[in-house]
């Protein structure tokens, strides 16, 4: 990982200047760049020939719960969960060099540029490497094909998990999000109970209710209105759907339809990832 940060930044600048196309790669001698595997049925849990740790990406619409599943899996397999949303929030809260520039972008409701995201990600990977971290689960990155191309040029992604949830459940979940104004805890008051019909199974997702001390302090984020949520989903479709295709073509995409809430979905996700029954009972109870 010693050169990952430099490569990431160099690759970003080459793509920005049109110096490399999606099909070219940076010739780096980087040990992580091994031949990609196209044996998609065998994809989950393949480690590289060098035996390095898992390098996974989580994709999914806003509100699908990818942060929750990525975080649980990172604990289970012992790699860091790196969420670019957290990197942006941390930078905003700090007095770092990018914070005022970021505040302006975020306050105007604009998307943070690839350059800034890559800069933050490179710094995070470098800091992790200094602590001896290996592998990662990326959450929120890549969110555009350009970002996927940049990432592809510097390291091998073993597996891309695409989490999917039925649209009616997704919208209800987004609108049910609440935050405790005191401790910042995340909750969800939506109780989803869709009846099965026309051969489609029903779906139940329990609300994630706050403990009593938070219950009277819940607030709704100002950007969790129906209008804004629908716009976020539209932007996701436009920018990030093509990222699914990018990885599908490379044989790395694992599609996973969430069958319900965490109790139903977690064991099935572990199964899909070949992560064994013993692990899943222990972790589902955690
Ligand atoms: Zn609270």
Boltz pocket constraint, residues with backbone or C-beta under 6 A from the ligand:
constraints:
  - pocket:
      binder: B
      contacts: [[A, 180], [A, 181], [A, 182], [A, 183], [A, 184], [A, 185], [A, 213], [A, 214], [A, 217]]
      max_distance: 6.0
